[in-house]
Amino acid sequence: MATNQTGIAIVIKAFLPTGKTLDETYAALTVVKTAHETGDYAPLLSIAKIDEVKTEQKTRRVEEAVTPLAERDPDFDEIEGVETAEEVLAQDENGTDDVADAEDIPAFLKSKKSAKAA
């Protein structure tokens, strides 16, 4: 189930100079990699040159985690009248399903092949 969540979207445009030497470039890339891995972008933003900050109010559609019925109800497997997909498929293959007889199905719902056969 999804719900709408209102918030503020923040877009930051910044520039991080990598320097001219290999050591300066490695240090800059290490800061970027560490920020991505930890999710803490404060050190990265403190050494970067901020060009532009844009904010706007937005609404997002957020998916809520749905708990499977088996986890909510410990007796889920013992509910009567509920068939598993395997049972339904086995019934269809054996021809023992509880579908109404062909005479009970209106002609407009029958496929052309079954209508000719009847």
GITA-V688163 format. One record per run of one state. SS is the DSSP state (hx for helix, st for strand, lp for the rest). FROM is the first residue (numbers start at 1). TO is the last residue. If there is no record, write none. Layout:
[[SS/FROM/TO] [SS/FROM/TO]]
//
This chain:
[[lp/1/1] [st/2/15] [lp/16/21] [hx/22/38] [lp/39/41] [hx/42/47] [lp/48/48] [st/49/63] [lp/64/68] [hx/69/72] [lp/73/75] [hx/76/78] [lp/79/84] [hx/85/94] [lp/95/101] [hx/102/104] [lp/105/106] [hx/107/109] [lp/110/111] [hx/112/117] [lp/118/118]]
//
